[in-house]
Amino acid sequence: MRLRHLGHSCLLVEVADRTILIDPGSWSSDFEDLSGLDAIVVTHQHADHLDRGRFAGLVRSNPDATIVTDPQSAALLADDGLTVTSWDDGVIQVGDVSLSAHGNEHAFNHSRVPQVANVGVRVSAAGEPVLFHPGDAYDAAPGMIDILAVPINAPWTAVRDSIDFVRRIAPRSIVPIHDGLLSPAGRGLYLQHIGTHGGDDLTIHDLAGQGSVRI
C-alpha cells in the first residue's frame, strides 16, 4: 500500500492496482488535477472534507471512478447535478479492494452545532495492510486495522480522545490527518502525545510533505 497525504484529511491510497481518493476538502491541495482514480470516497459533508467547488471537476476528470459518500453528502451532490453511491453500512468492491462503511454520525461538537452524518471507510485487499479513515468520529468499530488515519486536532476532540481512539483500535501504525488548524510546533506536540501514549510499539507515519510513501 502507498499513501499520500494531500493536506488536512485527504489521503490518496494506492493498493492492489487501484487508486482511491478519500475526503478531497477545501483545506487540501493537488487533488483537482488527479486522473485515473478508481474510487472517490467522502466521509461527510463538511467543506474541509468535501470541497463542492472543486468536486465536479474532479468527477469529470475521473469518469470511471466509483464515487461513494455518506447519505447527506450524496443529497448535496445531487443538487450539484452529480450522481453518487450513498452508503450507511455495507461493502463496495473496487477491483480486488473492499471498501466497507463504519459509523453513522459526526462526533458531537456542541449543542448549537448541527450533527451531520459521517461514515468512516475501511480499505482492505488480500495481502495488503488494512487502512481505516474515520472521517470526523472516533466511535466506529472497524475490526482489525493495520494503519489508522487519526484526526489529531479538531473543534470536536481533545488529545485525550485521540489517544483513547488509537488505544481502542490498536493499529500497528498511525497516519496523522485533520491537522489543518495546527502550527508546526503544535502539530509536533500532538504527535508526541499520541505516539507516547497511544500504545506499545506504535509507529507514526508522518506523511506531510513526503509524497507517495509505501507502508
N, C-alpha and C positions, 0 to 999 in steps of 0.2 A: 504494500500500500504506500502511495505517495500522497502527501498532504501539502497544500499551500495555503497560507493564511493571507487573505486579501483584505485584511483590516477588520477590526471590531469582531463581528460574529460570523463573517463569511469565510467558508472553507471550500477549497477545490480539492476533491477527492478522486484519485486515480486508483482503481482497484479492479482486478480481473478483467482487464481490457475495456473497462468502462470508465467514463469521466462524469462526475456528479458535482454539481454546484449547490451549496447549501447557504441560504439566507443572504442573498445579494441586497444589502441595505444601503441606506444613504450615507453611512459613515465608512463604507467600504469602497475600494477602488480597483480599477483594472479588470472588472468582470464584464463590462459592457461590450468589449471587443472580442470576447471569447466565442469560439465556434466549435462545432464538433462535439458539443455536450450530449451525453446520453440521457441525463436527467437533471432537472432543476427542482430543488425542494425548498419550500418556505415553511418555517415553523409557526409563524404568526404574523399579524398584520402591521405591527409597529414599524415605523419608517426605517428604523435602524436595522431592520431585518428584511424589509420589503420596500425597495425604492420603486414605487409605481411609475415615477417619471422615466426611469431607465429600463423598466422591466419589459415593456412591449418591444423595444428594440432588441433586447436580449433574446426574446422568444422568436422574433423574426430571423435573427442570426442563427438560430438553432431549431429549425422547423421539425426535426425528427426527435427532439428531446421529449421525454416523458416529464410532464410538469405536475407536481403534486404539492398540495398545500392543505393547511387546516381549513375547515368549512367556511369560516368567516372571511379569510383571505380569498378563497375561491369566489365568494359572492362579490367582493370588491373588484376582483379582476374581471368578473363577468360584466360589471359596469364599464370596464375599460375595453370591452369587446373581446376578451380573451377567454377561451375555454380551457379549463384545467381539471385535473383529477382531485377530488376532495376526499380526505380520509379522517376518520375519528380513530379507528384502530384497524389493524389489518396489515397485509404484506403485499408489496408491489414488486414484481420481478423485472429487473433491467438486465437482460442477458443472464449471466451467472451470479449477479449481485441481487441480494434480497434487501429491500428497504422495508422496515417494519416500524409501525407507529406506536408511540408510547406516551401516555399522558393526554390530558384534555384541556387544562386551564393554565393560563399565565399565573406565575406566582403572585400572591397578594402583595399589593403595594400600599394602598391607603384606601379608606372607605370612600374618599372623594374621587378616586381614580377608577374608572370602569375596568373590570376584569374581563379580558378577552380570551378567546380560545388560544391554545398553544399545544402543538403536537411535536414531540421530540422524535428524532429519526435514528434508528439503529441500522448501520450499514454492515453487511456481512457477506462473505463469499468463501467457498471451500478453500482451505489452505492459506487464508489471509487473516490478519488481525481484525477484530471486531471493533468498530467505532460507534460511539454514541454521541450525538449532538442534541442537547436537551432543549434548545431554544432558551426561553426565559422561565424555567421552572426547575425545581430540584426534587420533585415528588414522584417522578416516574420510576418504574421498576423494569428496566430493560433486560434483566438477566445478566449473564456473563459478558463482561466487557473487557477488552484489552486496552483500548485507548479511549479516554473520556475527555471530550471537549468541555472545559469548565468555565462558565461565566465567572470572572474573578472580581467584577465590580459592577454594581447597578443600584438604582434607587430602591429596588425591591429586595436587596440582600445585604448581608454583612459577611466579613471574612469567616466568622464562626460557622455560618451556614454553608459556605463553600467547603470548609474543612469537613463538616459533618456529611455533606453530599459525597465528597470523594471517599471518605471512610466507609460510607454505606455501600457505594457501588464497588469499591475495592478493585479498581483497574490496576494494571501493571504500570501504566504511564498516563500522563495527562497532557493536554494541549490547552494553553490558556486562550480564551476568547472573551468577548464582551469587555474590552479594555479601552474603549474609545474615550472614556471620561478621565483617564489616568495620566498623570505626568510620568516620565520615565522613572523617577525616584519612587513615586507611589506604586507604580506597577511592580517594580522590583521588590518592594516591601510585601505586597500581597502575595507574590510568588514565593517569597521566602517563608511566609507564614504557612501557606498551603503545602509547600514542599516539606517543611519540617514536621508538620502535624497531620498531614493527610494520610499517612500510612508508612509502614516499613518498606524499604527498597522501592519507593515510588520514584519514577523517572519523569522529569518535566521536559517536554519537547517544546521549547520556546521558538515558534516558527516566524516570529515577527521579523520581516526583512530578510528572510533566509531563502526565499524562492521555494521551489518544489523540493520536499525532503522525504526520503524513504524512511519509513518507520516499521 
